[in-house]
């Protein structure tokens, strides 16, 4: 059974709130009605759900504003469990980059938002490069990728280079020695912008990947937000048990990305 329309809108807006998309306030009800093609009552129900979870503040006569979501940090004690075989991961990512075409949507130097600054361990307002690209196979769009890179590194490449090479290759060519990556995988629903770029319907399920890459000195060098069509992309890993008999954990030994 498909999700109710108000719940689809709630999920899309919740993800955008977590990304810090509404620093200046949420769009008004009329704008959201036009964006999602629904009635006012549907929009209001979605907003009420966001408000009940403490994600937004609604004041009559004023613009609805976002409340800061809790920031989930990386637990020091779990670092070893979260490290994939980075070489295998990066090799597969580069291979995918070399076997797909890319369209650069946007490249700009922006000031780091709270979330970007925290992820990249920068000061709020520091310059970072934001790049938005859509990768495609011969079957059509595969992924919508947004990357944030500190300006001290990103000034060595721009739109032209990003249209020709995977960003991991550009980082290495810029002198970055990649050390490890911390990655989370979840799901989200396509909003109107993603739906247009990935050729899917608004509200379609997408595979959401967030990847923070560190250099060998433990400095964050890239924060990536990736949205993938699940019908064209599969993420696989092999796991093995390690540790003592009473404290065994699963760790990944190999990672592969399949696309069609």
N, C-alpha and C positions, 0 to 999 in steps of 0.2 A: 504494500500500500504506500503510495507516495506521501511525502511529508506535507502537512498543511502549508499553504502558501505563506501564512504569517511566520511560521517556524523557519521556512527557507530564508525569508528576509532577515529574521533574527540571526540566523547562523552567518549569513553573509556580513551583516553589520557588525556582529561580534568579532569576526576575524579581522575586519578592517579597523575596529577599535583597538585590538591587540597590536596591530601594525602601526598605530599612531597616525592614522589617516585623517583624523578629525580634530587636529589641534585647535582649529579656529571654530569648532562647533559642527554639529551634524547638519546635513541639509534639512530644509523644512519639510513638513508633511506633503505639501504639493509636489516638491521636487522628488521625493521618494515615491510618491504615487506614480509620477511620470516615468521614473527610472525602472520600476518593477512592473508597471502596468496593472496596478491593483487599486482597490477602493481605499478611502481614508481609514475605514474601520480596520482593515487588514494591517495598514501601516501602524496605526495606533496600538494594535495588539502586540506587534513585534517590539515597538518602543517600550511598551509597558513591561515586557519580559526582560528587556535590557535594563530597565530602571530597577526592577525587583531584584536583579542580581548585582546592583551597585555599580554598573558599568557606565551609566549616564545619569545626569541630573536634569530633570524637566521642571522648568519654572514658567508659569503662565506669563505670556507677553515677552519672554526672552528666548534666545536661541538655545536649543538643547545642547548641553556641553558634555564632553567625554570626561569621565573620572579615570584617574590613572589605574590600570590593571596591576595586579601583583606581578612582580618580575621574578620569574623562576630562574634561579642561578644554577650553576653547575656545582654539584656537591663534591668537595675535594676527595672524599673517600671512595667515590665511584668512578674516578677518572680512568682507572685501568680497565674497568669493565666496559666503558663507553668507547674506547679506542678501537676502531675497525682496523683491519690490515690496510693502512693508509696507502701503501704503494699500490695494492690491487685496486683500491677505490679510485685513486687518482688516474691510474692507467685506464680504467674503464670509462671514467668521465672524459678523459682526453680523447679516447677512441670514439666515444659517442659524438664528441664535438667535431671530429674529423670526418664522420660519416653522415652528418646531417648538414642542412643549410641553415643559415641564421639571418634574421632580419633585425636590425638594430632599430628599436622604437625610440629610445631616448638615451642620451648621455649628457649629464650635467653635473657641475660642481655645486653641491648644496651644503647647507649648514646641518650638522648632525643633530637629529632629534634626540630626545631623552633615551629612547630605546636603542638607537644606532650608537650613540655615544657610550652607553653602558656595554653593549656587545663588543665594540671595538676598543674599549678602554680609552676613550678620548674625552675631552672636555665638551660639555654642551655647547653647540655652536661651532665647533671645529669644522673645517672644510673636509668633505668626503666626496668621492665620485659615486654618483648613482647611475647605474646603467640598466636599461630594460631591453631585453631581447626575446624574440620568439624563435625557437628552433623547430624545424620541420623535417619530416622524412618525405619520401616520394608520395606517401599516402596523404600527407597534409600536416597541419600543425601538431607538434608533439608537446612542447613545453613553453611556459611563460616564466622567464627568469629575471629576477631583480637582484642586483649585487651592489653592495656598499664596500668601498675600498678607501682607506685613508689617503688623503690627497698627496701626502709625501711619497706614496708609492704610485698612485694612479696617474700622476702627472706625466709619467713615462709612456702612457698609451691613451688612445682616445677612440672615437667612433670608427675611424678607418681600421685601426688594429683589431678592435673588437668584432668587426665584421668579417675578419679573415682568420682569426686564431681563437682557440679556447682561452678563457681568461686565466686558467691555471698555467698555461704555457706563457702567457704574457707576464704573469707574476714571477715565474722563474727567470724569464728574460730580463726582468727588472731587478734581479739580484736577490729575490726572496727565496729562502731555503725553507720549504714547507716541512713542518714538523709533525703536526697531527690535526685531526678534524673532529669536531663534536657535532653530531647530526641528530635531528629528531624528525620523525615521519608521522604525519597525521593526515587528516582529510579536511576539506572545506568545499563549499559550494561556489560555483562560478557566479560572479556578479556580471553586470552588463558589459563591462570593459573586457574581462577575461573571456566571457562568452564570445565576444566578437573576434578576439585574437586567436582563440583556440577552436573556433568553429563548432561551438556546442551551444546548448540552450541555457538560458539563465537558470541557475539552481542545479545544474548538473554537478555530480560529484567529481572532485579532482583529488589527486594525490598531492599532498603538500609536504615539501621538504624544506627544512631550515638547516643550513650548514655553516658552522663557524670554523674557519681555518686559521691555524696558528703557525708561526714560523718556529724554527728550532730554538729560539730564545723565549718561547711561550708568549709572543706578542700576537694578538689577533691581526690578521692581514686581509681578511675578506669575510663578509657576512652575506649569505645567499638565501633568498627566498625563492623557491621553485614550485611552480604549479604544473602538474603533468596530467595528461589525459590517460586514465587508467586502461583504456582500450588499446593504447599504443605504447605503453611503457610498463615494464615489470622490473621490480627491484628485488634481487635475491642475495642471500648471504648464507654461508655455511657456518655452523656453530659447533663448538666443542666444549666439554666440561673441564674446568681447571680448578685447582684449589684442594684443600684437605677434604677428607671424607665428610666432615660435618659442616663444611662451608664451601661446597662446590658452586660455581657460577657458570653461566653460559657466556662465552666470548666469541666474537666473530673472527673467523680465520681468513675468509675470502669474501669479496663483494663483487657482484656483477650487475650490470644494467642491460636489460634487453629492450629493444624497441622495434616496432614494425610499422 
